[in-house]
Amino acid sequence: MEAARALPERDGVAVALTGRVTSVIIPISTHSLDDFEELVAAGPARGFLRKSALSTRAIGAVLDNSGSGAPT
């Protein structure tokens, strides 16, 4: 187990991935944004999508959205 922890430090994998791996949170629900608006606004989510609006285009719109809010 100790060898596994040391591996990323030894070969630079962790350093290399730090600048390349990102996470984006997009809550998806059958409920409307009105039901979760405060939680979405207060959290790290990039935006919100209703499940019925879920598509690659809608996800792309949320990812391209630099301001607050997102398509629903």
N, CA, C and O atoms as CSV, one atom per row, in Angstrom:
chain,resi,resn,atom,element,x,y,z
A,1,MET,N,N,0.824,-1.189,0.000
A,1,MET,CA,C,0.000,0.000,0.000
A,1,MET,C,C,0.868,1.252,0.000
A,1,MET,O,O,0.572,2.212,-0.712
A,2,GLU,N,N,1.924,1.250,0.783
A,2,GLU,CA,C,2.827,2.411,0.833
A,2,GLU,C,C,3.487,2.644,-0.521
A,2,GLU,O,O,3.673,3.791,-0.928
A,3,ALA,N,N,3.837,1.586,-1.211
A,3,ALA,CA,C,4.451,1.731,-2.534
A,3,ALA,C,C,3.466,2.358,-3.517
A,3,ALA,O,O,3.863,3.150,-4.372
A,4,ALA,N,N,2.187,2.013,-3.402
A,4,ALA,CA,C,1.179,2.589,-4.293
A,4,ALA,C,C,1.013,4.080,-4.050
A,4,ALA,O,O,0.807,4.840,-4.996
A,5,ARG,N,N,1.100,4.510,-2.792
A,5,ARG,CA,C,1.000,5.939,-2.484
A,5,ARG,C,C,2.198,6.705,-3.016
A,5,ARG,O,O,2.055,7.852,-3.440
A,6,ALA,N,N,3.352,6.107,-3.003
A,6,ALA,CA,C,4.575,6.786,-3.433
A,6,ALA,C,C,4.692,6.850,-4.949
A,6,ALA,O,O,5.383,7.722,-5.477
A,7,LEU,N,N,4.033,5.948,-5.653
A,7,LEU,CA,C,4.177,5.879,-7.104
A,7,LEU,C,C,3.870,7.193,-7.818
A,7,LEU,O,O,4.693,7.639,-8.617
A,8,PRO,N,N,2.727,7.835,-7.570
A,8,PRO,CA,C,2.473,9.086,-8.282
A,8,PRO,C,C,3.531,10.157,-8.003
A,8,PRO,O,O,3.881,10.929,-8.895
A,9,GLU,N,N,4.032,10.205,-6.787
A,9,GLU,CA,C,5.061,11.189,-6.456
A,9,GLU,C,C,6.371,10.856,-7.161
A,9,GLU,O,O,7.083,11.758,-7.603
A,10,ARG,N,N,6.687,9.595,-7.269
A,10,ARG,CA,C,7.957,9.181,-7.837
A,10,ARG,C,C,8.019,9.428,-9.344
A,10,ARG,O,O,9.041,9.894,-9.848
A,11,ASP,N,N,6.944,9.124,-10.068
A,11,ASP,CA,C,7.022,9.248,-11.519
A,11,ASP,C,C,6.350,10.501,-12.074
A,11,ASP,O,O,6.324,10.689,-13.291
A,12,GLY,N,N,5.815,11.349,-11.227
A,12,GLY,CA,C,5.250,12.612,-11.682
A,12,GLY,C,C,3.836,12.534,-12.230
A,12,GLY,O,O,3.339,13.515,-12.785
A,13,VAL,N,N,3.175,11.390,-12.087
A,13,VAL,CA,C,1.822,11.247,-12.612
A,13,VAL,C,C,0.879,12.257,-11.960
A,13,VAL,O,O,0.101,12.916,-12.650
A,14,ALA,N,N,0.947,12.377,-10.648
A,14,ALA,CA,C,0.054,13.306,-9.949
A,14,ALA,C,C,0.270,14.734,-10.418
A,14,ALA,O,O,-0.691,15.476,-10.618
A,15,VAL,N,N,1.512,15.117,-10.592
A,15,VAL,CA,C,1.820,16.473,-11.054
A,15,VAL,C,C,1.301,16.674,-12.470
A,15,VAL,O,O,0.720,17.716,-12.773
A,16,ALA,N,N,1.500,15.706,-13.327
A,16,ALA,CA,C,1.051,15.816,-14.713
A,16,ALA,C,C,-0.472,15.890,-14.803
A,16,ALA,O,O,-1.010,16.644,-15.614
A,17,LEU,N,N,-1.163,15.117,-13.981
A,17,LEU,CA,C,-2.620,15.098,-14.038
A,17,LEU,C,C,-3.254,16.327,-13.407
A,17,LEU,O,O,-4.367,16.701,-13.778
A,18,THR,N,N,-2.581,16.955,-12.474
A,18,THR,CA,C,-3.143,18.105,-11.782
A,18,THR,C,C,-3.590,19.184,-12.753
A,18,THR,O,O,-4.665,19.756,-12.571
A,19,GLY,N,N,-2.818,19.473,-13.759
A,19,GLY,CA,C,-3.176,20.508,-14.709
A,19,GLY,C,C,-4.105,20.049,-15.810
A,19,GLY,O,O,-4.587,20.878,-16.582
A,20,ARG,N,N,-4.375,18.761,-15.912
A,20,ARG,CA,C,-5.154,18.238,-17.034
A,20,ARG,C,C,-6.523,17.688,-16.654
A,20,ARG,O,O,-7.442,17.710,-17.472
A,21,VAL,N,N,-6.674,17.203,-15.443
A,21,VAL,CA,C,-7.928,16.594,-15.037
A,21,VAL,C,C,-8.772,17.631,-14.309
A,21,VAL,O,O,-8.323,18.237,-13.336
A,22,THR,N,N,-9.983,17.830,-14.782
A,22,THR,CA,C,-10.899,18.754,-14.125
A,22,THR,C,C,-12.231,18.058,-13.894
A,22,THR,O,O,-12.560,17.074,-14.556
A,23,SER,N,N,-12.968,18.574,-12.965
A,23,SER,CA,C,-14.297,18.049,-12.674
A,23,SER,C,C,-15.311,19.174,-12.797
A,23,SER,O,O,-15.047,20.309,-12.401
A,24,VAL,N,N,-16.442,18.857,-13.336
A,24,VAL,CA,C,-17.541,19.806,-13.429
A,24,VAL,C,C,-18.777,19.109,-12.890
A,24,VAL,O,O,-19.082,17.980,-13.274
A,25,ILE,N,N,-19.481,19.784,-12.002
A,25,ILE,CA,C,-20.691,19.222,-11.412
A,25,ILE,C,C,-21.904,19.842,-12.099
A,25,ILE,O,O,-22.056,21.063,-12.141
A,26,ILE,N,N,-22.760,18.980,-12.633
A,26,ILE,CA,C,-24.008,19.410,-13.258
A,26,ILE,C,C,-25.129,18.560,-12.661
A,26,ILE,O,O,-25.338,17.427,-13.096
A,27,PRO,N,N,-25.852,19.088,-11.671
A,27,PRO,CA,C,-26.980,18.324,-11.135
A,27,PRO,C,C,-28.037,18.102,-12.223
A,27,PRO,O,O,-28.325,18.993,-13.021
A,28,ILE,N,N,-28.600,16.910,-12.234
A,28,ILE,CA,C,-29.632,16.536,-13.200
A,28,ILE,C,C,-30.794,15.949,-12.408
A,28,ILE,O,O,-30.598,15.075,-11.565
A,29,SER,N,N,-32.006,16.431,-12.680
A,29,SER,CA,C,-33.154,15.972,-11.912
A,29,SER,C,C,-34.421,15.996,-12.751
A,29,SER,O,O,-34.518,16.721,-13.742
A,30,THR,N,N,-35.384,15.193,-12.336
A,30,THR,CA,C,-36.709,15.258,-12.942
A,30,THR,C,C,-37.475,16.464,-12.411
A,30,THR,O,O,-38.471,16.878,-13.003
A,31,HIS,N,N,-37.017,17.021,-11.309
A,31,HIS,CA,C,-37.638,18.213,-10.724
A,31,HIS,C,C,-37.111,19.463,-11.417
A,31,HIS,O,O,-36.111,19.406,-12.132
A,32,SER,N,N,-37.776,20.579,-11.208
A,32,SER,CA,C,-37.352,21.827,-11.844
A,32,SER,C,C,-36.248,22.500,-11.031
A,32,SER,O,O,-36.014,22.168,-9.870
A,33,LEU,N,N,-35.583,23.447,-11.670
A,33,LEU,CA,C,-34.541,24.213,-10.993
A,33,LEU,C,C,-35.104,24.946,-9.783
A,33,LEU,O,O,-34.390,25.138,-8.798
A,34,ASP,N,N,-36.362,25.358,-9.834
A,34,ASP,CA,C,-36.985,26.058,-8.706
A,34,ASP,C,C,-36.878,25.250,-7.413
A,34,ASP,O,O,-36.754,25.824,-6.331
A,35,ASP,N,N,-36.925,23.928,-7.522
A,35,ASP,CA,C,-36.844,23.064,-6.346
A,35,ASP,C,C,-35.446,23.027,-5.736
A,35,ASP,O,O,-35.296,22.705,-4.557
A,36,PHE,N,N,-34.421,23.353,-6.524
A,36,PHE,CA,C,-33.036,23.225,-6.069
A,36,PHE,C,C,-32.218,24.501,-6.233
A,36,PHE,O,O,-31.009,24.492,-6.003
A,37,GLU,N,N,-32.858,25.591,-6.626
A,37,GLU,CA,C,-32.139,26.808,-6.997
A,37,GLU,C,C,-31.153,27.272,-5.933
A,37,GLU,O,O,-30.018,27.619,-6.262
A,38,GLU,N,N,-31.558,27.288,-4.665
A,38,GLU,CA,C,-30.657,27.733,-3.596
A,38,GLU,C,C,-29.463,26.803,-3.449
A,38,GLU,O,O,-28.337,27.266,-3.262
A,39,LEU,N,N,-29.693,25.509,-3.529
A,39,LEU,CA,C,-28.591,24.551,-3.408
A,39,LEU,C,C,-27.614,24.677,-4.571
A,39,LEU,O,O,-26.399,24.648,-4.374
A,40,VAL,N,N,-28.143,24.815,-5.772
A,40,VAL,CA,C,-27.283,24.940,-6.950
A,40,VAL,C,C,-26.479,26.232,-6.876
A,40,VAL,O,O,-25.282,26.236,-7.166
A,41,ALA,N,N,-27.130,27.333,-6.487
A,41,ALA,CA,C,-26.446,28.626,-6.404
A,41,ALA,C,C,-25.375,28.636,-5.316
A,41,ALA,O,O,-24.337,29.278,-5.477
A,42,ALA,N,N,-25.616,27.934,-4.216
A,42,ALA,CA,C,-24.673,27.950,-3.092
A,42,ALA,C,C,-23.539,26.946,-3.253
A,42,ALA,O,O,-22.530,27.039,-2.555
A,43,GLY,N,N,-23.689,26.001,-4.151
A,43,GLY,CA,C,-22.691,24.943,-4.293
A,43,GLY,C,C,-21.755,25.164,-5.457
A,43,GLY,O,O,-21.790,26.206,-6.111
A,44,PRO,N,N,-20.914,24.173,-5.713
A,44,PRO,CA,C,-19.913,24.283,-6.776
A,44,PRO,C,C,-20.428,23.900,-8.166
A,44,PRO,O,O,-19.647,23.816,-9.114
A,45,ALA,N,N,-21.734,23.668,-8.290
A,45,ALA,CA,C,-22.284,23.223,-9.571
A,45,ALA,C,C,-22.109,24.288,-10.650
A,45,ALA,O,O,-22.262,25.482,-10.394
A,46,ARG,N,N,-21.791,23.838,-11.844
A,46,ARG,CA,C,-21.659,24.741,-12.993
A,46,ARG,C,C,-23.027,25.172,-13.494
A,46,ARG,O,O,-23.178,26.270,-14.029
A,47,GLY,N,N,-24.020,24.316,-13.322
A,47,GLY,CA,C,-25.364,24.615,-13.792
A,47,GLY,C,C,-26.311,23.509,-13.382
A,47,GLY,O,O,-25.987,22.705,-12.508
A,48,PHE,N,N,-27.467,23.459,-13.997
A,48,PHE,CA,C,-28.496,22.480,-13.666
A,48,PHE,C,C,-29.223,22.099,-14.945
A,48,PHE,O,O,-29.453,22.940,-15.813
A,49,LEU,N,N,-29.580,20.837,-15.055
A,49,LEU,CA,C,-30.366,20.371,-16.197
A,49,LEU,C,C,-31.538,19.533,-15.720
A,49,LEU,O,O,-31.398,18.680,-14.844
A,50,ARG,N,N,-32.702,19.794,-16.316
A,50,ARG,CA,C,-33.828,18.885,-16.092
A,50,ARG,C,C,-33.544,17.613,-16.875
A,50,ARG,O,O,-32.979,17.660,-17.968
A,51,LYS,N,N,-33.930,16.502,-16.321
A,51,LYS,CA,C,-33.657,15.217,-16.973
A,51,LYS,C,C,-34.268,15.165,-18.375
A,51,LYS,O,O,-33.692,14.568,-19.284
A,52,SER,N,N,-35.418,15.780,-18.544
A,52,SER,CA,C,-36.075,15.769,-19.855
A,52,SER,C,C,-35.311,16.591,-20.891
A,52,SER,O,O,-35.524,16.420,-22.092
A,53,ALA,N,N,-34.421,17.486,-20.441
A,53,ALA,CA,C,-33.632,18.324,-21.352
A,53,ALA,C,C,-32.216,17.789,-21.544
A,53,ALA,O,O,-31.409,18.400,-22.245
A,54,LEU,N,N,-31.916,16.659,-20.928
A,54,LEU,CA,C,-30.560,16.117,-20.974
A,54,LEU,C,C,-30.177,15.688,-22.389
A,54,LEU,O,O,-30.845,14.857,-23.003
A,55,SER,N,N,-29.098,16.265,-22.889
A,55,SER,CA,C,-28.562,15.912,-24.205
A,55,SER,C,C,-27.114,16.380,-24.257
A,55,SER,O,O,-26.668,17.138,-23.395
A,56,THR,N,N,-26.396,15.937,-25.250
A,56,THR,CA,C,-25.010,16.403,-25.384
A,56,THR,C,C,-24.975,17.900,-25.646
A,56,THR,O,O,-24.076,18.592,-25.168
A,57,ARG,N,N,-25.933,18.401,-26.392
A,57,ARG,CA,C,-25.993,19.844,-26.663
A,57,ARG,C,C,-26.238,20.631,-25.370
A,57,ARG,O,O,-25.600,21.659,-25.145
A,58,ALA,N,N,-27.153,20.156,-24.524
A,58,ALA,CA,C,-27.447,20.840,-23.264
A,58,ALA,C,C,-26.241,20.809,-22.328
A,58,ALA,O,O,-25.935,21.807,-21.676
A,59,ILE,N,N,-25.560,19.676,-22.260
A,59,ILE,CA,C,-24.349,19.592,-21.436
A,59,ILE,C,C,-23.292,20.539,-21.977
A,59,ILE,O,O,-22.623,21.225,-21.206
A,60,GLY,N,N,-23.135,20.584,-23.286
A,60,GLY,CA,C,-22.187,21.513,-23.896
A,60,GLY,C,C,-22.510,22.952,-23.560
A,60,GLY,O,O,-21.603,23.746,-23.309
A,61,ALA,N,N,-23.794,23.304,-23.551
A,61,ALA,CA,C,-24.198,24.669,-23.207
A,61,ALA,C,C,-23.840,25.000,-21.765
A,61,ALA,O,O,-23.403,26.113,-21.474
A,62,VAL,N,N,-24.022,24.042,-20.861
A,62,VAL,CA,C,-23.645,24.269,-19.462
A,62,VAL,C,C,-22.132,24.421,-19.346
A,62,VAL,O,O,-21.656,25.298,-18.626
A,63,LEU,N,N,-21.381,23.590,-20.034
A,63,LEU,CA,C,-19.921,23.660,-19.962
A,63,LEU,C,C,-19.389,24.954,-20.566
A,63,LEU,O,O,-18.373,25.475,-20.105
A,64,ASP,N,N,-20.056,25.481,-21.589
A,64,ASP,CA,C,-19.636,26.736,-22.212
A,64,ASP,C,C,-20.097,27.955,-21.436
A,64,ASP,O,O,-19.635,29.067,-21.690
A,65,ASN,N,N,-21.012,27.752,-20.485
A,65,ASN,CA,C,-21.586,28.851,-19.719
A,65,ASN,C,C,-20.588,29.337,-18.682
A,65,ASN,O,O,-20.261,28.608,-17.746
A,66,SER,N,N,-20.099,30.569,-18.839
A,66,SER,CA,C,-19.121,31.104,-17.884
A,66,SER,C,C,-19.783,31.882,-16.764
A,66,SER,O,O,-19.139,32.160,-15.753
A,67,GLY,N,N,-21.046,32.239,-16.911
A,67,GLY,CA,C,-21.743,32.977,-15.867
A,67,GLY,C,C,-22.509,32.038,-14.970
A,67,GLY,O,O,-22.390,30.819,-15.087
A,68,SER,N,N,-23.301,32.606,-14.069
A,68,SER,CA,C,-24.106,31.762,-13.196
A,68,SER,C,C,-25.376,31.357,-13.929
A,68,SER,O,O,-25.789,32.003,-14.892
A,69,GLY,N,N,-25.969,30.308,-13.468
A,69,GLY,CA,C,-27.165,29.806,-14.113
A,69,GLY,C,C,-26.814,28.914,-15.280
A,69,GLY,O,O,-25.651,28.815,-15.672
A,70,ALA,N,N,-27.815,28.267,-15.832
A,70,ALA,CA,C,-27.577,27.362,-16.947
A,70,ALA,C,C,-28.904,26.975,-17.556
A,70,ALA,O,O,-29.960,27.268,-16.995
A,71,PRO,N,N,-28.858,26.324,-18.691
A,71,PRO,CA,C,-30.104,25.847,-19.288
A,71,PRO,C,C,-30.808,24.872,-18.360
A,71,PRO,O,O,-30.159,24.157,-17.596
A,72,THR,N,N,-32.116,24.842,-18.422
A,72,THR,CA,C,-32.868,23.888,-17.603
A,72,THR,C,C,-33.770,23.049,-18.460
A,72,THR,O,O,-34.484,22.187,-17.946
